[in-house]
Amino acid sequence: MVVGAIVIAVCLLLAVLAFLAPRLSRHPQHGVNRAFSGGQRGASRLPGALGRWLQRPFSFSRRAANRSASAGRRGRAKLHP
């Protein structure tokens, strides 16, 4: 539950930042990717199916954050002719 709230907050923050400052949002997005990728790598080292199951939340969160940031940049790009 807490992890879901954190993921939603990060996604919203990235979307707003990408909308307001598209170029400045690349660095925070990279930091979020590194954090989630590190968790995913650590979970994938567990044996067998447990490793596959525990890395899924991290990959889902990473993809959600990337989609959120790209959506903010696309929205900003639509404003300028």
C-alpha positions as CSV (number, residue, x, y, z in Angstrom):
1,M,0.0,0.0,0.0
2,V,2.8,2.4,1.0
3,V,4.8,1.4,-2.1
4,G,1.9,2.1,-4.3
5,A,1.4,5.6,-2.8
6,I,5.1,6.3,-3.4
7,V,5.0,5.2,-7.0
8,I,1.9,7.4,-7.6
9,A,3.6,10.4,-6.0
10,V,6.7,9.9,-8.0
11,C,4.8,9.6,-11.3
12,L,2.8,12.7,-10.6
13,L,5.9,14.6,-9.6
14,L,7.7,13.6,-12.8
15,A,4.7,14.5,-14.9
16,V,4.4,17.9,-13.4
17,L,8.1,18.5,-13.6
18,A,8.2,17.3,-17.2
19,F,5.4,19.6,-18.1
20,L,6.9,22.7,-16.4
21,A,10.5,22.1,-17.3
22,P,11.0,19.4,-19.9
23,R,14.8,19.6,-20.1
24,L,15.3,19.7,-16.4
25,S,13.1,16.7,-15.8
26,R,15.6,14.3,-17.5
27,H,17.9,14.1,-14.5
28,P,15.2,13.3,-11.9
29,Q,13.8,10.7,-14.3
30,H,17.2,9.1,-14.6
31,G,17.5,9.0,-10.8
32,V,14.1,7.3,-10.5
33,N,15.1,4.8,-13.2
34,R,18.3,4.0,-11.4
35,A,16.5,3.5,-8.1
36,F,13.9,1.2,-9.5
37,S,16.4,-0.7,-11.6
38,G,18.6,-1.3,-8.6
39,G,15.6,-2.8,-6.8
40,Q,14.7,-4.9,-9.8
41,R,18.3,-6.2,-10.1
42,G,18.4,-7.1,-6.4
43,A,15.1,-8.9,-6.6
44,S,16.0,-10.8,-9.7
45,R,19.0,-12.4,-8.0
46,L,16.6,-14.5,-5.8
47,P,16.3,-18.1,-6.9
48,G,13.7,-19.3,-9.3
49,A,10.2,-18.0,-9.6
50,L,10.6,-15.9,-6.4
51,G,13.1,-13.7,-8.3
52,R,10.8,-13.3,-11.3
53,W,7.8,-12.4,-9.1
54,L,9.6,-9.9,-6.9
55,Q,11.2,-8.0,-9.7
56,R,7.8,-7.3,-11.4
57,P,6.7,-4.4,-9.1
58,F,10.0,-2.6,-9.7
59,S,9.7,-3.0,-13.5
60,F,6.1,-1.9,-13.4
61,S,7.0,1.2,-11.3
62,R,9.9,2.1,-13.6
63,R,7.7,1.9,-16.7
64,A,5.0,3.9,-15.0
65,A,7.4,6.7,-14.1
66,N,8.8,6.8,-17.6
67,R,5.3,6.9,-19.2
68,S,4.4,9.7,-16.8
69,A,7.4,11.8,-17.6
70,S,7.0,11.3,-21.4
71,A,3.3,12.2,-21.1
72,G,4.2,15.5,-19.4
73,R,6.7,16.3,-22.1
74,R,4.2,15.4,-24.9
75,G,1.6,17.7,-23.2
76,R,4.1,20.5,-23.0
77,A,5.0,20.0,-26.7
78,K,1.3,20.3,-27.7
79,L,1.1,23.7,-26.2
80,H,3.7,25.3,-28.4
81,P,2.9,25.5,-32.1
